[in-house]
Amino acid sequence: MSGIPASWGGRASVRPIQVSTSRPVAAAQANRKESDYLVPMLPFDTLERSIQEYKARNPHRKFINEKMLKIKADWVTSEINDLNLYSTNAIDITDEDVVEETEVKQPEGECINARVFLNSPLQPDASNEKHILQRIEILGCSVTTPTRQLRAYGGLVPASRDQSALINSLIAIVKSQSGLDLSPIKKWTRLGTIDYEAGTPPTVFFYPHISDVEGNLSIHTLVKTTEETYEEEVEEEDPETKEVVKKTETKTKSNATKVMIPVRMSLSTLRNYSLATTTHHETYELCAAVDLFDEWIRRDFISGIADVLNERLSATDFEVEAENQQRLRKKRRNEEEVECKRRKESKIALLKKQWELDDVGKTDEDKKDSESQRSMLLRDLDNEEKLQMEAFIKKQREEEAKEKEKTQTVDILNVKLFEKFQFIDRPRGVGTLTSTVINRDWLAQQLLCLKEERTFGECLLLTTQNGKYQKSELANYVELATEKKLVSEIEEAAPAEEMDVQEDEQQHDEEVAMEEVEE
């Protein structure tokens, strides 16, 4: 399905796109049922969750840390759409530079295990070649000693009720572990808290809103350098005897061992990450944070879908509006035709009265002489009526042409809305299969998980668009994400976008020129 993409950055775009249709909907997908979806239908706004509830929400997690007591989904206190996945900046993994490990002094007293949850900003993609779950990337690290494990950056910090103090301590730890400087980021969200049995400090994940910062950030590998002493036998010439003698020298060499290596993994991979009883507890924690992050995205995306479906119920149907205008024009044309006839007949009636007065005292021969002149007057009235109607129709067509020009529409795929549907379309729970169709009844149940109070019937009215579709009828979300836009609005926005592109190119050229001068 082709079209013009909606704005990816707040402006309408006229760049053509092609949504891939190379994957035909298989018979099993075309007959998809509600039972095919294993994503649980539980309210999003539950803050504290027992281990039983966590497992119910994430049935794919067969194993969890035995010491876990409960999990807090702290993200639920955030506003809808507070999470922005889309941005032009990124976190670059730089292999050229490394960070030297320094001795870390463990805090005394009560502690909290603070961790940072990092994700790479996302770019809208309508190609449909790669599922959005595979394109959302999470950044963690692979720890090589004492055993290899996957974890999030961070560590123990002094316990505090002041969240900014916790974040500042976390920023310092992350910088020492990876060289990543998160201090420019002003907006942080507490993603979740994992509570353990007595004696084990809780683990708190914080989410930095990287999309609010301009430019790219860099992250490096943490290495540990050790000195190794060894003896080496060398040959030297005795200055007196001139004989070659062997001597043993003590030498040292430096060994650099990679301690923490940045790792970029897709949300899909981490949601499907295989956990076992032997998995390190920090890997369990990262996967639990991934589950919370996934649910946060799902809440915001489903809320966005609900808003769009609500708007569609009250939105102007351009085709219906065009039909209404056509009926109105036809009605006015009929009324004008009746009015023209009425005016002509009124004039004829006046003429006939005048002729009756004129015929008084005339002979039949005189009356006959007047008939040709009177017939000509009647023909003139017929022609006048015809010309009036032609002028009215011409004017009406000109107005219609102008109206069509103003109301001419084009189908545009809202890429971000398409990806919202794609994100929640995951049969078998955490799979990434996409057929671009979704069960309306299942979608209605997802809407029930939002904080807004809706009956199931109200949710069904949204998904079936007030009964326009049957609830058993699969919804093609390429069509649902396609919007009708006025061509005039797109044309007005296009010059502004082209100007922005030119300004960006000019700025880039100036930066290149400055670099050449500096060199």
N, C-alpha and C positions, 0 to 999 in steps of 0.2 A: 504494500500500500504506500503510495507516494503522497507527498504533500509539502507544505512549508512548515518548518519547525516553529513552535512558539518561542518566545524570548527565553534565552538561557541566562540572561543577566539583567532582566528588567526591561529590555527593549524588544520590540518585535523584530524578527529576522526574516529575510526573504531567501535564505539559503535553502536549496532543495535537499530533502533527505529521502532515504529509501529504507523502509523497515523491512528487514529480511523476511521473506515468506518461503525460504528454502526448506523449512521443516514443516511438512504437512502434518495436520492434526491426525494422529493415529486414532483408530476406532476406539481403543481403550480410553484415550484422552477425551474424545468427543462425547463419550458416555460417562464422563467423570461424575462420581457420586460424592455425597457429603462424607461418606465413610472413608473415602480416599485420603482425607485430610486428617493428619494426626496432631495438628497444632491445637493445644487445649483451649477451650472457651472459658477462660477465667478473667475476672476483672483486672484491668491494668493498675488501678490505683491502690492495691493492697501493699502497704508499706512493709510490715513485718511478716516474714514467711517461714513457717517451720520447714524442716527438712522434708517432711512428707509432701508439703505443698510444692517445694522446689522440684521434687522428683515428678510430681504430677504435671507441673508446667513444662518440664524438660524430660519427657519419657525416654529420650534417646540416651540420656546419661545413665548407663547401667551401674556405674560405680561412683561413689563420692567419698570424700575424706571421712573416715569414721569418727574423727574428733569434732566435726562440724556440729554446731548446736542449732543455729538459725541464720537466715540471711535477710538483711534489710535492703529493699529496693529503694535506695535514697533518691534515685532519679525521678520517682513519681511526683515529687514535690516541685519539679521544674514545670515551667509553662509549656503549653502545646507549641510546637514549632520553635522551641528554644534551641533545639539541636539542628545545626546546619552542616550537612554532609558535603555540600558542594562548595568548592573554592578553587582558585587558580594556584594557590601556593602548595607546598609539599614538604615532606621531611626526606631529605636526601641521605642515603647511607653512603658515607665516604670511607673508602678503603685506604686512601693515601695516608691520612693522618690517624694516629692512634692516641689513646688516653692512657697514661701511666697509672697503674693502681697505687693508691696511697693507703696507708693504715687508717682504718676507720675506728674511731673510739665509740664503743657502744654506749648509748644513753643509760643513765642510772634511774632507778625508780620505775614508776608505772610507764609502760610504753604502748605505742600503737604501731602496727606494721602498715606503713603508708605506701601505697603503690600508685603509679601513674598509668592510666589507660590511654594509649595513643592510637590514633587511626590516621591514615593518609587521606586528605581531602579527595572528593570524588568529582569526576567530570561527567555531565550527562552524555549518554550514548544511546542512540536510537537504532544502532545497527542490529541489535538483537542477537549478536553473535556470542556474547558473553553475558551470562546472568548477573544481575546486580549483586547477588550474594557473593559471587566470585570476584567482583570488582571492588568491593569494600575491603580495604586492607587494614589489618591490625598490626601494630608494631610492638614487638616484644624483644626478648633477648634469649640466646642460648648460652646457658652457663656450662662451662666445660669442667669445672672442678668443684667438689671431688668427683661428682658423677654428672654426666650430661643431662640437662633438664631445660625445659621451656618455662619461662616465667616473665613477669612484668618488671620493669625497672622500679627501684625503690628499696626501702628497708625500714628498720626500726627508728622511730622518732619519739621524743618525749610526749606523753599524753597531754592533751590540752583541749579545753572547750572552745578555744579560739581557732576557728577553722583556718584563718589566714596564717596563723603560726604553724599549723600542720603543713600547709601548702608551701610555705617558705622553707621549712626543713626538708620537705620532699624535693623541691627545686634544687637545693644544694646537693642532695644525694644523687639525683639523676645526672647532674652536671659532672659530679665526680666519677660516676659510672660510665658515662657515654660522651661527655663533652656537649651534650644537648642543653642549650640554655633556654629554659622555659620562662625566665623572668619577665620577658616582654608581654606575656599573656596575662591579661587582667581578669578574664572571665573563666571561672572554674565551676564545675558541677560535681557534687559528691555522687558518684555513680552507685556505689553499694558498699555494705558492710557485712563481713563474714564473722560471726561470733563463734567462739570455740568453747570447749569445756574449761573449767577453772584451771588457771595456770598457764594458759596460752593466750597471748595478746590478740585482740581482734585485728583483722586486716581490713583496711579501708581503701577503696579505689577512688581516685579523683580523675575527672575528665577535663583536660584543658581544651578550650575552644580555639584550636589552631587557626580556624578559618577567619578569625577576627584579626589576625596578625598579617601584615604585609610582608611579602618575600618568603623565601624558602628557609627552612631550618636544617641543620646538619647534625648527624649522629655518627659516632665513631666506635671502633672496637676498643675494648678495655684490655690492656696487656699487663702482665706482671713480669718484670725483669729481675732475674736472679743472677748472682755472680757464682761461677763455678771455678774452683781451684784444681789445677792438675799439674803433673810433673811431665817435663818433656826433656829427652836426652838430646844434647846438641854437641857438635864437634867444633873444637877451637884449636888454633895453632898456638903452641907455647912460644912466646916471644924470645925465650932464651935458647931452648933446644931446637926450636923450629919443627918440633914434632906435633902431629895432630893428636889431641887428647879429647876424650869424651867427658862431658859434664852434664849434670842434671840441674835443670832450671825449673823453678816454680812459676807457673803462669796462671792467669785468670781469664775467663771469657764470659760474656753476657749472653744469657738465654732469655728470649722473649716468648712468653706463653700467653696465648689468647685466653682471657678469663671470661669475658662477656662479649658475645658477638651479636650485633643487631640482626633481627630476623623479621621479615615481612611475610605475613600469612593472610590469606583471604578469610573473610567471615565464614564462608561456607566450610573451609577446611577446619577452622577451629570449632565450629558447631558440630562437625562430624569427627572431631579429634577423639581417638580411641583412648579411653581411660581404663586403667586396671588397678588392682589392689596394690601393685608395686609402683604406681605412678607417684612422683614426688608431689608433696602437698602444695608447693607453689604453682605447679602445673594445674592442679585441681582448681586453685584460686583463680588463675587466669581464665580458665574455661568457664567458671561461674560468672566472672565479670563479663565475658563474651555473651553469655546467655542473658544477662541483665541489659547489656548494650543492644542486643538484638531485639529485646522486648520494647526498649525505649524507642527504637526506630519504628517498630511495628505500630506502637500506639500513635506516634505522630503521623505516620503514613496513612493509617486507617482514618484518623481524624481529618486529614486532608481530603481523603476520598469522600467522607461523609459530607464535608463542606461543598464539594463539587456536585455531588448528587443532589444536595439541597438546592443549590443554585440552578441546576438543570430543571427542577420542577417549576421554578418561577421564571426561568429565562425565556427570552423572546425566541419563538420558533420562526426563523427567517422564511421558511417555505410556507408556513401557515399565514404569516404576515403578508407575504406576496400574494397568496390566494385571496386573502381578505381585501387587499388593495385592488385586485383585479375585479372582484365582485362589486366593490364600491364604484369603480370607474364605469362598469357596465350599467349600474343603477343610474349614475349621473347621465350617461349617454341616453338611456331610455327616457329619463325625465326631460332632457333637453329636446329630444325628438317630439315628445308630447307637447312641450311648450311651443316649439316651432309650428307645429300643426295648429295649435290653439291660436297663435298670433295670426297665421294665414287665414284660418276660418273666420276670425274676428274681422279681418280686413275685407274678406269676401262678403260677409254679412252687411258691412257698412256700404260696400259698393252696390250690392243688390238693392238696398233701400234707396240709395241715391238713384239707381237706374229706374226703379219703379216710379219715383217722382218725375224723372226725366221723360218717361214714356207716356205720361198723362197727356192726352191730346194728340199723340203721334199716330200716324197711319201705320199699317202693317209694313208697308214698304220702307218707311223711315226707320221702324224698329229693326228691320232686316239689315239695313245699312250699318247700324250700330253694333251688330253682333260680332263682326270681325274684329273691331276695335276692342270690344269687351273680352273676346276670347284671348286676344293678345295680352291684355292686362292680367287675366287669370294665369296664363303661361308664365308671365313675369313673376307672379307671386309664387308659383311652383319652383321656379329657378332660384328665387330668393331664399325659399325654405331649404332647397338643396345646398346652396352655397353656405348658408348659416350652419347647417349640419356638418358640412365638410370642414369649415373653419374650426368648429368646436372639436371635431375628431382630431384634426391636425394639432391643435393646441394641446389636447389631452395626450396625444402620442409623444409630443415633445416633453411634456411634464413627466410622462411615464419613463422616457429614456433617461431624463435627468435623475429620476428617483431610482431607476435600476443602477445607474452609475454610482449613486450614493450608497445603495444597499447591496452592491455586488459583494459576494462572500467567497471565501476560499477555505478549504478544509486544511487545518493545521494540527499537526500532532504535538500535543503538550508532552514533551519528552519526560519531564520530571513526574508528571501524573502517570504516564505509562510505567515508569520505574516503580512508582508506589504500588501499583497493581502487581507488577512482576515480583516485588519483594515479598508480598503476602501470599503469592501463589506458589505454594510449596507442598505438593502432595507427598505423602510419606514423611511428613514432619520437617526434616531439614534438607530435603533433596533440592536440586536446582533445576528440575525438569520444567520447561515452560512451553505451553502450547498456545498461549495468549487467550485462553478461555478460562472462565472461572465460574464456579457454582454460585448462583444468586442467593440461594437459601443459606449456604455456608457463609457468604459475605455478610448477609444480614445478621448472622450470629456473631461475627466479628465486630459488627457495629455495636452490639449489646455490651461488649467489653469496655466501651468508653465510659467516661464519667457521666456524660449527659444521660438523663433519664428518658429512655425511649421504650415503648412496648415492642414486642417482636413484630407486631403488625405494622407499626410505624417504620421499622427497619426494612420490612419487606416492601413497603410502599416506595422507599428510597431505591432499593435495588431493582425493583420492577418498574421504576419510574411511573408510579401511580397507576399500576395495572397495565401499562403499555406493553410489557412483556410478561410471560408466564414465569412463576418462580422456579419451575422446573427447567426453564430455558437457560442454557449456558450463556454467559455474558462474554462477548469478545471485547477485551479491554483495550485493544488497539482502537476500536470504534469508540469506546467510552472515553478514551484519552484524546480523541480527535475533536477539535473545537472549530466552530465556524467563526471566522474573523472577517471584519469588513476590510476590503482591499484598500479603501481610502485610509484607514488607520495604519495599515502596514506601510503604505507608500509614504505617509507622513513620518513614520518612525525610521524608515530606511536611510534617508539622508543623514539623520543624526547618528545612526550607527556607523555609516561610512565615514563620517567626520571623526568619530572616536577612533576608528581603525587607523585613519590617516595620522591622527595625533599620536597614537601608540607607535606607529612606524617611524614617525619623525623623532620621537623621544628615543627609540632604539638606535636610530642612525646617529643621534647626538652622543649617546653613551659610547657607541663603537668608536666615534671620532675622538672622544676624550681619552679612551683607552689607548688609541694609537699615538696620541700626543704624549701621554705619560710614558709609553714604551720608548 
